[in-house]
Amino acid sequence: MATYRIICINQEPARNPPQHAHIVAVGVGNSPANFTSRFTLAQVLQMMSNGDRFYTQGVNSGKTASVEKYHCAPCGQWHIRSTADCVSDNNLDNLPNCA
């Protein structure tokens, strides 16, 4: 089992209403400056099923948030999100785009 810090994301619009975006890939690494590996959503979900852990860490707050998988009822698919903690800089959706 391994632990990965997600430092950037890639999103695409959901295919079914309501219109929203889902994370389709993440970049992981030890520094928020650049990622060392990139995983697709399918890879992250499989890794989580195998016991690997993902988290985010706020650049300003330093606070961490666990990443969990969830089932999106409108889309009928499994996706990932950060756990709620009232801090915005560690929110998975607020991370920069992986270039």
C-alpha positions in Angstrom: 0.0 0.0 0.0 1.3 3.4 -0.9 0.2 7.0 -0.2 0.1 9.7 -2.9 -0.3 13.5 -2.7 -2.4 14.8 -5.5 -1.1 18.2 -6.6 -3.0 18.8 -9.9 -6.0 17.5 -11.7 -7.6 17.2 -15.2 -11.4 17.6 -15.5 -13.9 17.0 -18.2 -17.6 18.0 -18.3 -20.0 15.3 -17.2 -22.0 13.6 -20.0 -25.4 13.7 -18.3 -27.2 16.5 -16.6 -26.9 18.3 -14.3 -23.9 19.9 -16.0 -20.8 19.6 -13.9 -17.2 18.4 -14.3 -15.5 15.2 -13.1 -11.9 14.6 -12.5 -10.5 12.3 -15.2 -6.8 12.3 -14.2 -4.5 13.4 -11.4 -0.9 14.3 -11.0 0.9 13.2 -7.8 4.2 14.3 -6.3 5.9 15.7 -3.2 6.1 19.3 -4.3 3.2 21.4 -5.6 5.5 22.8 -8.3 5.4 19.8 -10.6 4.0 16.3 -10.6 6.2 13.2 -10.8 3.4 10.7 -12.0 0.1 11.0 -13.6 -2.8 8.6 -13.1 -6.1 8.3 -14.9 -9.3 8.1 -12.9 -9.6 4.4 -13.6 -6.1 3.8 -12.3 -6.8 5.9 -9.1 -10.0 3.9 -8.5 -8.2 0.6 -8.9 -5.3 1.7 -6.7 -7.7 2.8 -4.0 -9.4 -0.6 -4.2 -6.0 -2.2 -3.7 -5.5 -0.2 -0.5 -3.5 2.8 -1.8 -4.3 6.2 -0.2 -4.6 9.6 -1.9 -4.7 13.0 -0.3 -4.4 16.7 -1.0 -2.5 19.4 1.0 -3.3 23.1 1.0 -0.4 25.2 -0.2 -1.3 28.1 2.1 -3.1 26.3 5.0 -0.9 23.2 5.1 -4.0 21.2 5.9 -4.6 17.8 4.4 -7.8 16.2 3.1 -8.3 12.6 2.3 -9.5 11.6 -1.2 -12.4 9.2 -1.4 -14.3 7.5 -4.2 -18.0 8.2 -4.6 -20.8 7.1 -6.9 -22.3 10.0 -8.9 -26.0 9.2 -9.2 -26.7 11.5 -12.2 -23.8 10.0 -14.2 -24.0 6.5 -12.9 -20.1 6.3 -12.5 -17.6 6.2 -9.7 -15.4 9.3 -9.2 -13.2 10.8 -6.6 -13.5 13.8 -4.3 -11.7 15.3 -1.3 -13.3 15.0 2.1 -15.0 18.2 3.4 -13.0 20.2 6.0 -14.0 23.9 5.5 -10.6 24.7 3.9 -10.6 25.6 0.2 -7.0 25.3 -0.8 -6.9 21.5 -0.2 -10.2 20.9 -2.2 -9.5 18.5 -5.0 -11.6 20.7 -7.4 -9.5 23.8 -6.6 -6.2 22.2 -7.5 -4.4 23.5 -10.7 -4.8 21.8 -14.0 -2.0 19.3 -14.8 -0.2 20.7 -17.8 
